[in-house]
Amino acid sequence: MPLPKRKYPKARQGKRRSHHQVQLPHVVDCPRCHSPRLAHTACGICGTYRGREAVAVPSQDEEE
């Protein structure tokens, strides 16, 4: 295989990798129960998404 004739500078490598950083997930508050949840996902606490029931969440009484 062909190999590069010269060493690439670290600055060029850094520019190429400038978009590889770790980003925090986008967290929003649930409009119903006001608990933090990931955007565009159903709430894990109350089970609603966009104002309607999306996931059946068992209550505390049903678990016992």
Secondary structure, DSSP 8 states (H G I E B T S, - for coil): ----SS---HHHHHHHTTT-------EEE-TTT--EEETTS--TTT-EETTEE-S----HHHH-
